[in-house]
Every structure is written in structure tokens, then in C-alpha cells.
Amino acid sequence: VQLVESGGGLVQPGGSLRLACTASASGFTFSKVAMSWFRQAPGKEREVVAVSTGSVGITEYSSPVNGRFTMSRDNAKNTVYLQMNSLKPEDTAVYYCRGFNSWGQGTQVTVSS
């Protein structure tokens, strides 16, 4: 399965970005598949940001982003989104989508004035 991310870029502190991750595969029910967003800042380990459990319908967030980020799914498009609001410089990282035991290629998010 191939995961393709998009939507990263440069934004000022307090701004917003929306990331997208689309899975290209067949023979599965996307709505039942757990999908996650991770991020990795320079010099730091990759960390989980948000997890969507799929059919159970639960989404959980890490403490640093809870209340600012929202993960959603469009199962008809095999796509998950990460809406990021009130961005801070410490949110700067490469953001990765994960699902189907695969990783996306990553998309850079830079928060800077």
C-alpha cells in the first residue's frame, strides 16, 4: 500500500495548515483501518500525533497537540486529514502518515515568523 501525503509548508505562528494522506490500494475497507499521524523534529525521535482507530470511531491525540489539531477521515476517498490550528514553532517537523504497516514519504511543516 502506498501512502501519499500533501499539504505541508511554511506558516507563521498562530496560523493553520491541513495535511492530507491518501492510501492507494484495493481489496480493503478503508473505514476499518487504523491510521495515524506522526512527526519528527530535527534531532528528535519520531512521535505519534494522532491516531484514528477506524471502525471503532475513536481518535486520540498527543498532549502537545490536543485541542489544536483535529484528525478526520474521508473513507470514500481513502484519505485522512490533519487540521492543525494555532501552530507553534515547536510544531515544526516532518509529518508522516502511517497505516497498513506502511509510512508515507513525509511532508515538511515549518512554523516561523
Secondary structure as UniProt FT lines:
FT   STRAND          2..6
FT   STRAND          9..11
FT   TURN            13..14
FT   STRAND          17..24
FT   HELIX           30..32
FT   STRAND          35..40
FT   TURN            42..43
FT   STRAND          47..52
FT   HELIX           54..56
FT   STRAND          59..61
FT   TURN            63..68
FT   STRAND          69..74
FT   HELIX           75..77
FT   STRAND          79..84
FT   HELIX           89..91
FT   STRAND          93..99
FT   TURN            100..101
FT   STRAND          102..103
FT   STRAND          107..111
//
